[in-house]
Amino acid sequence: MVDLSLRKQLLSPSLHHEIMFKSTSCDPWDVADVTLGAIRRIRVRWCGFYKHKRPGPSRPPSVWSKVTKSAGPSRNNSTIERPPGPSRASSVWNGPAVKGETVHAPFVGTPDANSPDDSSLNEKSSDFGRVVGGKYKDEDNEAGVGADYGQLIEIDEDMPLTLSELVRQDGKEFIMLHFAPGDRENPFNWSTGYKRFVTAMLVLMTLFIGLATTAYSSGIGSMVKDLGTSKEIGQLGLFLFNFVCALAPMVLAPFCEMVGRKVIYAGAYLCFCLCFIGLALGKNIATILVMRALLGLFGCVGTILVGGTFDDMYEPRQRSAPMAMFAYIAILGTVSAPIYAGFIDLTIGWRWIEGIQGLSNIPLLICIFVFFPETRGGVCLHKRAVILRKATGDERYVAPDDIETPSLKSMLKASSVKAIRMLATEPVVFAFGLWIAFSWFVVFLFLSVIPITFSEKRGWNEGVAGLPYISLAVGTTLGWAAHHLQMRKYSRIVDDPDRKATPEDRLYGAMFGAIWFPIGLFIYSFTQYGYVHWIAPTIALAPIAFGIYFVFEATYSYTADCYGANSSSAIAGQGFFRNTLGAVSPLFASQMFHGMGSQWAGLLLALLGTALSIIAFVMYKHGPTLRAKSKRAMQY
């Protein structure tokens, strides 16, 4: 029997890493000698042999799960995520049996304390087992999970081959279920094509949410005229969307982690689509503002989970590409909406901006309801545990998440109180949080600045004045393409046996790419004069977006690598900071550029951007020192 609290100590990352590489020739289920207090032997259940087909239901440590998440912690990684392995021949959890014996359920019992002991293992005989049922009984065992994995229990209900392990927590016994190697219901074992299909649905959803964020801005002028209110009141729609996105994840993220992914995606996206009805048909500004707040609420719920969903399917080395695509689409959608929204407002009215967006979301909504799978492996194991409890009458069957998921109170604390505390007390978190918040501030500021530059000063109509946003889209695309160089370099560093990768190795792209952010702002500020050709400020928008992409990438990857288990709280605080500044910027953008003058206002932004771009260089040189002084940062 395995004491769960003891296992958490023994299988800590540092100790596990040490044990795992003590012998390159070890069998996956060898017993390693480790000195830890009075403990002489533990079972090493994972020697890296399954690293490409991780059977465990839990996802490995994340970079972006802790991100867009934009806020909030995900559940803790399972401390029993490695697959249970074979024990000795008589290792069964329902009493001694000969090797390979099959027991048909219902068969309920307790471990036999008097079963023979094996000195080579120094453990009781009732640790591991196998369960299979229904149509899966006669399937070929391609994974080679034979009798050495413990006694086989057969049930009548359909159930793929599942591994079980007897554990103890708080004085109670549980039979914890795990995926067998090669289990097709384990998201890590899905085919590459199927994973890409799921990823495509997620990035499309992110794109539509991003478009909805800013398309609203193109119709504000005509909307406030129709509804008889001021433009400042109309700008509150942008504020409310972003401010709800800043606050809601800090409260909702823990709740989202307590149920499966699909129910959250489908429910939130359905409500998101329904909000467009109120936006398109609203008869007063109060209705519009309430709908914008709800749109932000349901939109942020989807984006909270995208990073965690990638964690559910991809191994860490495979995750960088889909996460880079997700970041690219999130920024692209935000900066691209005015390209088409201005023409819609000009030709058929502001209400159709919302109507067309709502209609365009319907095909994806149907796909999510029909084709989107449950990506949380723990949910699948929980369903199997329920089936086994009913089939055998043994209430000890559980999934790892059933007993290892943190309490709601602790998750709420991590996503709110701890997040704000780390933002205020950790220099690394605050510095990168300020940098990314300023970048998002500029993105939403330019929703008002670009119309000033091209509509007011050059007399362009609303549709044509939206075309310069193409430059922002091009810059974002170039940033995403250039980021692949950073990913390749980091992969080479990780693969280099003579060098250990550190968080500072994530900053090469930022040191090159992020400096283009203030360069673009300088060019834009000095091309605001009427006699300067319109192409000059248009071109200046591309390096701004190019740099912003690298600010986002560097912030989240560096913070995640620095703080490890604490990074979800750190990035939650940064997300709150980012969305709050993005929310307030449209409220005074027009007054700022009219009051100071476009040239001087642009110059101020450029100087601030220059000062903040130094962060990447400072952290590259002094990051190890700052991490060493922090109580929460990881040491490399």
C-alpha positions in Angstrom: 0.0 0.0 0.0 1.2 3.5 -0.8 0.9 6.4 1.5 -0.1 9.3 -0.7 1.4 12.0 1.5 4.7 10.1 1.6 4.6 9.6 -2.2 4.2 13.3 -2.7 7.5 13.8 -0.9 9.3 11.0 -2.6 8.2 11.9 -6.1 9.0 15.6 -5.8 10.5 16.9 -9.1 14.0 17.2 -7.8 14.2 13.9 -6.0 12.4 12.1 -8.8 14.9 13.6 -11.4 17.8 12.3 -9.3 16.3 8.8 -8.9 15.3 8.6 -12.5 18.8 9.0 -13.9 20.7 6.9 -11.3 20.9 4.1 -13.8 20.4 4.3 -17.5 19.7 0.6 -17.6 17.0 0.4 -15.0 13.7 -1.4 -15.6 10.7 1.0 -15.4 9.6 -0.7 -12.2 13.0 -1.1 -10.5 13.4 -0.3 -6.9 16.0 2.4 -6.1 17.9 3.0 -2.9 17.4 6.5 -1.6 18.3 7.9 1.7 15.4 10.1 3.0 15.1 10.0 6.8 14.0 6.5 7.8 12.9 5.6 4.3 15.2 2.9 2.7 13.4 2.0 -0.5 10.7 3.4 -2.8 9.3 2.2 -6.0 10.6 4.1 -9.1 7.5 4.1 -11.3 8.9 6.2 -14.1 12.3 6.1 -15.8 11.4 8.2 -18.9 10.4 5.2 -21.0 6.9 6.5 -21.6 7.9 10.1 -22.2 6.5 10.0 -25.7 3.3 8.2 -24.6 2.6 9.6 -21.2 -0.1 7.4 -19.7 -0.8 9.6 -16.8 -3.9 11.8 -16.8 -2.3 14.9 -15.6 -0.6 17.4 -17.8 3.1 18.3 -17.3 4.2 21.7 -16.0 2.9 24.5 -18.2 4.1 27.7 -19.7 0.9 29.1 -21.3 -1.6 27.3 -19.2 -0.6 29.8 -16.7 -1.1 32.5 -19.1 -4.2 33.1 -20.8 -5.5 31.6 -18.3 -4.8 35.1 -18.5 -5.5 34.6 -15.0 -6.0 32.0 -12.5 -4.4 28.8 -11.5 -5.0 25.5 -13.1 -5.3 22.4 -11.0 -2.1 21.1 -9.5 -0.3 18.5 -11.6 -1.1 15.1 -10.3 1.4 13.7 -8.0 0.6 10.3 -9.2 0.7 11.1 -12.9 3.2 8.3 -13.8 1.6 5.0 -14.7 1.3 2.3 -12.1 3.6 -0.5 -13.1 3.9 -4.2 -12.5 4.5 -5.5 -9.1 5.6 -9.0 -8.3 3.5 -11.9 -9.5 1.1 -11.9 -6.6 0.7 -8.2 -6.6 -3.0 -7.6 -6.5 -5.2 -5.4 -4.5 -7.9 -8.0 -3.7 -5.8 -10.6 -2.1 -3.0 -13.0 -3.3 -3.3 -14.6 -6.6 -1.2 -16.5 -9.0 0.5 -14.6 -11.8 -1.9 -13.6 -14.5 -5.1 -14.6 -12.6 -8.3 -13.0 -13.8 -11.0 -12.1 -11.3 -14.5 -11.3 -12.5 -16.4 -8.5 -10.8 -18.1 -8.0 -8.4 -15.1 -8.9 -6.2 -14.7 -6.7 -3.2 -12.0 -7.2 -0.7 -9.2 -5.7 1.3 -5.5 -6.3 1.0 -4.3 -9.4 2.6 -2.0 -8.4 5.4 -0.7 -11.9 5.7 0.3 -12.3 2.1 3.9 -13.3 1.5 6.5 -10.6 1.5 9.1 -10.1 -1.2 12.3 -8.7 0.3 13.4 -7.3 -3.1 10.4 -5.0 -3.1 9.8 -4.6 0.6 6.1 -3.6 0.0 2.8 -5.3 0.5 1.4 -7.3 -2.4 -1.7 -5.3 -3.0 -0.4 -2.2 -4.8 -1.3 -2.5 -8.5 -4.0 -4.0 -10.7 -5.7 -3.9 -14.1 -9.3 -3.5 -15.0 -11.0 -4.1 -18.4 -14.6 -4.7 -19.4 -17.2 -5.3 -22.1 -16.1 -5.0 -25.7 -12.5 -4.3 -24.7 -11.9 -7.7 -23.1 -10.9 -9.4 -26.3 -8.8 -6.5 -27.7 -5.1 -7.1 -28.4 -2.9 -5.7 -25.7 -0.7 -3.6 -28.0 0.8 -1.8 -25.0 2.1 -5.1 -23.6 0.5 -4.5 -20.2 0.6 -8.0 -19.0 0.3 -9.9 -15.8 3.3 -8.3 -14.2 1.1 -5.2 -13.9 -1.0 -6.9 -11.4 -4.2 -8.9 -11.2 -6.8 -8.4 -14.0 -10.4 -7.6 -13.0 -13.1 -8.0 -15.7 -16.4 -6.2 -15.6 -19.5 -6.4 -17.8 -19.5 -2.7 -18.7 -17.4 -1.3 -21.6 -14.1 -0.1 -20.2 -10.7 0.0 -21.9 -7.8 -1.5 -20.1 -7.1 0.7 -17.1 -4.4 0.5 -14.4 -5.2 0.8 -10.7 -3.1 1.5 -7.7 -4.0 1.3 -4.0 -3.1 4.5 -2.2 -3.7 6.0 1.2 -4.6 9.6 2.1 -5.6 10.9 5.5 -6.0 7.4 6.8 -8.3 6.3 4.0 -7.7 3.8 1.3 -8.4 4.6 -2.4 -7.9 2.6 -5.6 -6.6 5.2 -7.9 -7.1 4.7 -11.7 -4.5 5.5 -14.4 -4.4 5.3 -18.1 -2.6 2.3 -19.5 0.2 3.0 -22.0 -1.3 3.6 -25.4 -4.9 4.2 -24.2 -6.7 5.9 -27.1 -8.9 7.9 -24.7 -5.8 9.5 -23.2 -5.5 12.9 -24.9 -1.7 12.6 -25.0 -2.2 9.6 -27.3 -4.4 11.2 -29.8 -3.1 11.4 -33.4 -1.3 14.5 -34.5 -4.0 15.2 -37.1 -6.8 15.1 -34.4 -4.8 17.3 -32.1 -4.4 19.8 -34.9 -8.2 19.7 -35.5 -8.9 20.5 -31.9 -6.3 23.2 -31.9 -7.9 24.8 -35.0 -11.2 25.0 -33.2 -9.5 26.7 -30.2 -7.6 29.3 -32.2 -10.7 30.1 -34.3 -12.7 30.7 -31.2 -9.8 32.9 -30.0 -9.9 34.8 -33.3 -13.7 35.5 -33.0 -13.4 36.7 -29.4 -10.5 39.0 -30.4 -12.5 40.4 -33.3 -15.5 41.0 -31.1 -13.3 43.0 -28.7 -12.4 45.8 -31.1 -14.9 45.7 -34.0 -17.3 47.6 -31.6 -15.0 50.6 -31.8 -15.7 51.2 -35.5 -19.4 51.7 -34.9 -19.2 53.9 -31.8 -19.7 57.2 -33.7 -22.9 56.3 -35.5 -24.1 54.3 -32.5 -24.0 57.2 -30.1 -25.8 59.4 -32.6 -28.6 56.9 -33.0 -28.9 56.4 -29.3 -28.6 60.0 -28.3 -25.6 59.8 -26.1 -22.0 61.0 -26.0 -18.9 59.3 -27.5 -17.3 59.1 -24.1 -20.3 57.0 -22.9 -20.0 54.8 -26.0 -16.3 54.2 -25.2 -17.4 52.6 -22.0 -18.3 49.5 -24.1 -14.6 49.0 -24.7 -13.8 49.7 -21.1 -16.4 47.2 -19.7 -15.3 44.4 -22.0 -11.7 44.6 -20.9 -12.3 45.4 -17.3 -14.6 42.3 -17.0 -11.8 40.3 -18.7 -9.4 41.6 -16.0 -11.6 40.7 -13.0 -13.6 37.7 -14.0 -10.7 35.2 -14.6 -9.5 35.8 -11.1 -12.7 34.4 -9.7 -13.9 32.1 -12.5 -10.7 30.3 -13.3 -10.8 27.9 -10.3 -14.5 27.0 -11.1 -13.5 26.3 -14.7 -10.9 23.9 -13.5 -13.3 21.9 -11.4 -15.3 20.6 -14.4 -14.4 19.3 -17.9 -13.3 21.5 -20.7 -16.1 20.9 -23.1 -18.9 21.9 -20.9 -17.2 25.3 -20.3 -16.3 25.9 -23.9 -19.7 25.0 -25.2 -21.7 26.8 -22.6 -19.6 30.0 -22.5 -19.3 30.2 -26.3 -23.1 29.7 -26.7 -23.7 32.6 -24.3 -21.0 34.6 -26.1 -22.9 34.2 -29.4 -26.3 35.1 -27.8 -24.9 38.4 -26.6 -24.7 39.6 -30.2 -28.5 39.5 -30.4 -28.7 42.1 -27.6 -25.9 44.2 -29.1 -27.5 44.2 -32.6 -31.1 44.9 -31.3 -30.4 47.1 -28.3 -32.6 50.2 -28.1 -30.6 52.2 -25.5 -27.0 52.6 -24.4 -27.6 50.8 -21.1 -28.5 47.6 -23.0 -25.4 47.9 -25.2 -23.1 48.4 -22.2 -24.6 45.5 -20.3 -24.2 43.2 -23.3 -20.6 44.3 -23.8 -19.9 43.4 -20.2 -21.5 40.0 -20.6 -19.6 39.5 -23.9 -16.4 40.1 -22.0 -17.4 37.7 -19.3 -18.2 34.8 -21.6 -15.4 35.6 -24.0 -12.8 35.5 -21.2 -14.0 32.1 -19.9 -13.0 30.5 -23.2 -9.6 32.1 -23.4 -8.8 31.1 -19.7 -8.8 27.5 -20.7 -7.0 27.4 -24.0 -3.5 27.2 -22.5 -4.6 24.4 -20.1 -6.3 22.6 -23.0 -3.0 22.5 -24.9 -1.4 21.2 -21.7 -3.9 18.3 -21.7 -2.9 17.2 -25.2 0.7 18.2 -25.9 4.0 17.2 -24.2 6.1 20.3 -23.2 8.4 20.0 -26.3 5.4 19.8 -28.6 3.5 22.7 -26.9 5.5 25.7 -28.1 4.2 25.8 -31.6 0.5 25.7 -30.8 1.0 28.2 -28.0 2.8 30.5 -30.4 -0.1 30.2 -32.8 -2.6 30.9 -30.0 -0.7 34.1 -29.0 -0.5 35.2 -32.6 -4.2 34.7 -33.2 -5.1 36.5 -30.0 -3.2 39.6 -31.0 -4.2 39.3 -34.7 -7.9 39.2 -33.9 -7.7 42.2 -31.7 -5.9 44.5 -34.2 -7.7 43.3 -37.3 -11.4 43.9 -36.7 -11.4 47.6 -37.7 -10.2 46.6 -41.2 -13.7 45.3 -42.1 -15.9 46.8 -39.4 -15.6 50.4 -40.7 -16.9 49.4 -44.1 -19.9 47.6 -42.5 -20.7 50.6 -40.4 -20.4 52.9 -43.5 -22.7 50.8 -45.7 -25.3 49.0 -43.6 -25.0 50.5 -40.2 -23.4 49.8 -36.8 -25.9 47.2 -35.8 -24.8 44.9 -38.5 -21.2 44.9 -37.2 -22.6 43.0 -34.3 -25.1 41.0 -36.3 -22.6 39.8 -38.8 -20.2 38.8 -36.1 -22.9 36.9 -34.3 -23.9 35.0 -37.5 -20.2 34.2 -38.3 -19.8 32.5 -34.9 -22.6 30.0 -35.5 -20.7 27.4 -37.6 -17.9 27.3 -35.1 -20.4 27.0 -32.3 -21.9 24.0 -34.0 -18.5 22.4 -34.4 -17.7 22.8 -30.7 -21.0 21.2 -29.6 -20.7 18.3 -32.1 -17.0 17.6 -32.6 -15.0 19.1 -29.7 -13.8 16.3 -27.3 -13.2 16.4 -23.6 -9.5 17.0 -23.3 -9.2 16.6 -19.5 -7.9 13.0 -19.1 -9.0 13.2 -15.4 -12.6 13.5 -16.5 -12.4 10.3 -18.5 -10.8 8.5 -15.5 -13.5 9.9 -13.2 -16.2 8.4 -15.4 -14.4 5.1 -15.3 -14.2 5.3 -11.5 -18.0 5.9 -11.4 -18.6 2.8 -13.6 -16.3 0.7 -11.4 -18.0 1.8 -8.2 -21.3 0.7 -9.6 -20.1 -2.5 -11.1 -18.1 -3.8 -8.1 -19.8 -2.0 -5.1 -16.3 -0.8 -4.0 -16.4 2.9 -3.2 -12.7 3.2 -3.1 -12.3 3.6 -6.9 -11.3 7.2 -7.7 -9.5 9.2 -10.4 -6.4 11.2 -9.4 -8.3 14.5 -9.6 -10.9 13.3 -7.2 -8.5 13.3 -4.3 -5.6 15.5 -5.5 -7.3 18.6 -6.8 -6.7 21.6 -4.5 -9.7 22.9 -2.6 -11.8 25.7 -4.1 -10.6 28.1 -1.3 -6.9 27.5 -2.1 -7.5 27.9 -5.8 -9.4 31.2 -5.3 -6.6 32.5 -3.1 -4.0 31.6 -5.7 -5.9 33.2 -8.5 -6.7 36.5 -6.7 -4.9 37.3 -3.4 -1.7 35.6 -4.2 -1.7 37.0 -7.7 -2.0 40.6 -6.6 0.6 40.0 -3.8 3.1 38.6 -6.3 2.5 41.5 -8.7 3.2 43.9 -5.9 6.2 42.2 -4.3 8.1 40.3 -7.0 10.3 42.6 -9.2 10.3 40.2 -12.1 6.5 39.8 -12.1 5.9 43.6 -11.8 8.5 44.5 -14.4 7.2 42.2 -17.1 3.6 42.9 -16.0 4.2 46.6 -16.5 5.8 46.0 -19.9 2.9 43.8 -21.2 0.3 46.1 -19.7 1.8 49.1 -21.5 1.8 47.2 -24.8 -1.9 46.3 -24.4 -2.5 50.0 -23.4 -1.1 51.1 -26.7 -3.1 48.5 -28.7 -6.4 49.9 -27.4 -5.2 53.5 -27.4 -4.6 53.2 -31.2 -8.3 52.3 -31.7 -8.8 56.0 -31.2 -5.4 57.3 -32.4 -5.6 55.8 -35.9 -8.9 57.5 -36.7 -7.4 60.8 -35.6 -4.4 60.3 -37.9 -6.3 59.2 -41.0 -9.9 60.4 -40.7 -9.5 63.8 -39.0 -6.2 64.9 -40.5 -6.5 63.4 -43.9 -10.3 63.3 -44.4 -10.6 59.6 -45.1 -14.0 58.0 -44.6 -14.6 55.5 -41.9 -14.1 52.4 -44.1 -10.8 53.5 -45.7 -9.5 54.8 -42.4 -9.7 51.2 -41.1 -7.3 49.9 -43.8 -4.1 51.0 -41.9 -4.9 48.3 -39.4 -3.7 45.9 -42.1 -0.2 47.1 -41.2 -0.7 46.0 -37.6 -1.9 42.6 -38.8 1.2 42.3 -41.0 3.5 43.2 -38.2 1.9 40.6 -35.9 2.3 38.0 -38.6 6.0 38.8 -39.1 6.5 38.7 -35.3 4.9 35.2 -35.1 7.1 34.0 -38.0 10.3 35.5 -36.5 9.4 33.8 -33.2 10.2 30.5 -34.7 13.8 31.4 -34.6 13.6 31.9 -30.9 11.9 28.5 -30.5 14.6 26.8 -32.6 17.4 28.4 -30.6 15.8 27.4 -27.3 15.3 23.8 -28.5 19.0 23.7 -29.4 19.9 24.9 -25.9 17.7 22.3 -24.3 19.2 19.6 -26.4 22.8 20.7 -25.6 24.2 18.2 -23.0 26.9 20.7 -22.0 24.5 23.5 -21.1 21.5 23.8 -18.8 18.6 25.9 -20.1 17.6 28.8 -17.9 14.7 31.3 -18.1 17.1 33.9 -19.5 17.4 31.7 -22.7 13.8 32.7 -23.4 14.8 36.4 -23.9 16.8 36.3 -27.1 13.7 37.0 -29.2 12.6 39.8 -26.9 16.0 41.5 -27.0 15.8 41.5 -30.8 12.1 41.9 -31.4 10.7 44.1 -28.7 13.0 47.0 -29.5 11.0 47.5 -32.7 8.0 48.5 -30.5 9.5 51.9 -29.5 11.1 52.3 -32.9 7.6 52.1 -34.5 6.2 54.6 -32.0 9.0 57.1 -32.8 8.3 56.8 -36.5 4.6 57.1 -36.0 4.9 60.2 -33.8 7.2 62.0 -36.3 4.9 61.3 -39.3 1.8 63.0 -37.9 2.3 66.2 -39.9 -0.1 66.8 -42.7 2.5 67.2 -45.3 4.0 63.7 -44.7 2.7 61.0 -47.0 0.1 58.7 -45.5 2.2 55.6 -46.2 4.8 56.7 -43.5 2.5 56.4 -40.4 1.0 53.3 -42.0 4.3 51.5 -42.3 5.2 52.6 -38.7 2.3 50.5 -37.4 4.0 47.2 -38.5 7.1 47.4 -36.2 4.8 48.4 -33.3 2.8 45.2 -33.7 6.0 43.2 -34.4 7.4 44.3 -31.1 4.2 43.8 -29.1 4.2 40.1 -30.1 7.6 39.6 -28.6 6.6 41.4 -25.5 3.8 39.0 -25.0 5.9 35.9 -25.7 8.8 37.0 -23.5 6.5 38.0 -20.6 4.7 34.7 -20.3 7.5 32.3 -21.1 10.0 34.0 -18.8 7.6 34.3 -15.9 6.5 30.7 -16.2 10.0 29.4 -16.2 11.0 31.7 -13.3 8.2 30.7 -10.9 7.3 27.2 -11.7 4.4 26.1 -9.5 3.8 29.8 -8.5 3.8 31.0 -12.1 0.0 30.6 -12.5 -0.5 33.2 -9.8 2.2 35.4 -11.2 0.7 35.4 -14.6 -2.8 36.0 -13.2 -1.5 39.2 -11.6 0.1 40.2 -14.9 -3.1 39.5 -16.8 -5.1 41.7 -14.4 -2.6 44.5 -14.9 -2.7 44.1 -18.7 -6.5 44.1 -19.1 -7.0 46.9 -16.7 -4.7 49.3 -18.6 -6.2 48.1 -21.8 -9.7 48.9 -20.4 -8.9 52.5 -19.4 -6.9 53.6 -22.4 -9.8 54.3 -24.8 -11.4 56.6 -22.2 -8.8 59.3 -22.6 -7.0 58.5 -25.9 -8.8 61.2 -27.8 -8.3 63.9 -25.1 -4.6 62.9 -24.8 -3.8 63.2 -28.5 -5.9 66.3 -29.0 -4.6 68.0 -25.9 -0.9 67.2 -26.2 -0.9 67.1 -30.0 -0.4 63.9 -31.9 3.4 64.4 -32.3 4.1 65.0 -28.6 1.7 62.3 -27.4 3.3 59.8 -29.7 6.7 60.9 -28.6 5.8 60.3 -24.9 4.6 56.8 -25.7 7.8 56.1 -27.7 10.0 57.2 -24.7 8.0 55.0 -22.3 8.3 52.1 -24.7 12.1 52.7 -25.0 12.5 52.6 -21.2 10.5 49.5 -20.8 12.3 47.7 -23.7 15.4 47.7 -21.4 13.7 45.1 -19.2 14.7 42.2 -21.5 18.4 43.2 -21.4 18.3 43.8 -17.6 16.7 40.5 -16.9 19.1 38.6 -19.2 22.0 39.9 -17.2 20.6 40.2 -13.7 17.8 37.7 -13.8 19.6 35.0 -11.9 20.5 37.4 -9.1 16.8 38.6 -8.8 15.6 35.0 -8.8 18.1 34.1 -6.1 16.7 36.8 -3.8 13.1 35.7 -4.4 11.4 33.2 -2.0 9.0 32.0 -4.8 11.3 31.9 -7.8 12.9 28.7 -9.0 16.7 28.2 -8.9 18.5 26.7 -11.9 
